[in-house]
Amino acid sequence: MIFEGINHIAIISSNLEASIHFYTNILGMKEFHRIDRPERESTIVYLDAKTCIIELFSFPNPPERLSYPEAVGLRHIAFSVKNFDEVIQMLEDTLISYTPIQIDARTGKRMTFISDPDKLPIELCEIDE
């Protein structure tokens, strides 16, 4: 394989401040860099997601994400979590809804989905501590 891992995931946000709040205050990522591009009416915010970088983009009036029916292309992003029970409690405490907890057919571990402010599905995958 020629790859060393995932470098970053780019997400276009309809409301940059709401997305920053979600990814930093709810999910605990840290903003570490920002680029304002006035010529494109755009800003890029870089978030540390531990094993990769999340790039949040803003653009004026982006089209809404197609969810149903599902379209070809990236379906969701998934994050590994060590203490699944604590994460579920945090979601409940912050009133973040999540799908019914399932057992991943590949790993045998628990998993659930949440959505970011633009309804991008985010899978939370239990891993061993």
DRENLOGU-238826 format. One record per residue (C-alpha): residue in one letter; x, y, z. Coordinates in steps of 0.1 Angstrom, whole numbers, plus 5000, padded with zeros to 4 digits. Each point is the difference from the previous one (the first is absolute). Example, Ala and Ser with C-alpha at 12.3 -4.5 7.8 and 13.67 -1.06 7.14 Angstrom:
<nodes>
NODE code   px   py   pz
NODE    A 5123 4955 5078
NODE    S 5014 5034 4993
</nodes>
This chain:
<nodes>
NODE code   px   py   pz
NODE    M 5000 5000 5000
NODE    I 5013 5035 4992
NODE    F 4981 5018 5028
NODE    E 5011 5007 5035
NODE    G 4965 5009 5013
NODE    I 4973 5026 4996
NODE    N 5013 5035 5000
NODE    H 4968 5020 5001
NODE    I 4963 5000 4994
NODE    A 4984 5032 4985
NODE    I 4965 5009 5009
NODE    I 4980 5029 4986
NODE    S 4979 5017 5026
NODE    S 4969 5021 4995
NODE    N 5006 5017 5034
NODE    L 5037 5001 5009
NODE    E 4996 5012 5036
NODE    A 4974 4973 5007
NODE    S 5023 4973 4985
NODE    I 5030 5013 5020
NODE    H 4979 4999 5032
NODE    F 4989 4964 4992
NODE    Y 5034 4986 4992
NODE    T 5019 5019 5027
NODE    N 4976 5004 5029
NODE    I 4980 4968 4996
NODE    L 5025 4976 4984
NODE    G 5031 5015 5016
NODE    M 5021 5008 4970
NODE    K 5024 5029 5001
NODE    E 5002 5028 4974
NODE    F 5037 5005 4991
NODE    H 5000 5021 4969
NODE    R 4976 5022 4980
NODE    I 5003 5015 4965
NODE    D 4977 5028 4989
NODE    R 4996 5002 4962
NODE    P 4980 5032 4994
NODE    E 5004 4998 4962
NODE    R 4980 4967 5002
NODE    E 4977 5011 5028
NODE    S 5014 4970 5018
NODE    T 5017 4989 5032
NODE    I 5018 4967 5008
NODE    V 5003 4990 5036
NODE    Y 5023 4971 5009
NODE    L 4991 4977 5029
NODE    D 5022 4974 5016
NODE    A 4981 4967 5000
NODE    K 5030 4981 5015
NODE    T 5007 4976 4971
NODE    C 4990 5024 4972
NODE    I 4990 5036 4994
NODE    I 4965 5012 4994
NODE    E 4999 5030 4976
NODE    L 4968 5020 5004
NODE    F 4992 5021 4970
NODE    S 4976 5029 4997
NODE    F 4986 5011 4966
NODE    P 4970 5023 4994
NODE    N 4968 4981 4994
NODE    P 5013 4964 4995
NODE    P 4973 4975 4989
NODE    E 4986 4977 5027
NODE    R 5014 4966 5005
NODE    L 4980 4972 4982
NODE    S 4992 4974 5026
NODE    Y 4969 4981 4989
NODE    P 5002 4983 4976
NODE    E 5037 4995 5007
NODE    A 5022 5012 4972
NODE    V 5033 4987 4986
NODE    G 5031 5012 5018
NODE    L 5011 5004 5036
NODE    R 4973 4986 5022
NODE    H 5013 5009 5035
NODE    I 5030 5005 5022
NODE    A 5008 4977 5029
NODE    F 5019 5008 5032
NODE    S 5014 4974 5025
NODE    V 4991 5004 5036
NODE    K 5016 4982 5029
NODE    N 4973 5005 5027
NODE    F 4968 4994 4981
NODE    D 4977 5003 5032
NODE    E 5015 5034 5009
NODE    V 4995 5013 4964
NODE    I 4964 4989 5000
NODE    Q 4995 5017 5034
NODE    M 5016 5032 4986
NODE    L 4976 4999 4970
NODE    E 4971 4996 5023
NODE    D 5012 5029 5023
NODE    T 5005 5023 4970
NODE    L 4967 4989 4984
NODE    I 5017 4986 4969
NODE    S 4977 4974 4985
NODE    Y 5015 4967 4988
NODE    T 4988 4969 4982
NODE    P 4992 4968 5019
NODE    I 5033 4984 5011
NODE    Q 5009 4971 4977
NODE    I 5027 4974 5000
NODE    D 5024 5005 4971
NODE    A 5000 4968 4978
NODE    R 5037 5003 4993
NODE    T 5014 5008 5035
NODE    G 4974 4987 5023
NODE    K 5001 5034 5019
NODE    R 4973 5025 5006
NODE    M 4993 5028 4977
NODE    T 4976 5029 4994
NODE    F 4995 5029 4978
NODE    I 4995 5037 5007
NODE    S 4997 5029 4975
NODE    D 5019 5033 4998
NODE    P 4981 5033 4996
NODE    D 4997 4994 4962
NODE    K 4988 4964 5005
NODE    L 5033 4984 4991
NODE    P 4998 4965 5015
NODE    I 5028 4993 5025
NODE    E 5005 4964 5012
NODE    L 5014 4995 5035
NODE    C 5018 4966 5002
NODE    E 5010 4984 5033
NODE    I 5036 4988 5002
NODE    D 5019 4982 5027
NODE    E 5014 5022 5028
</nodes>
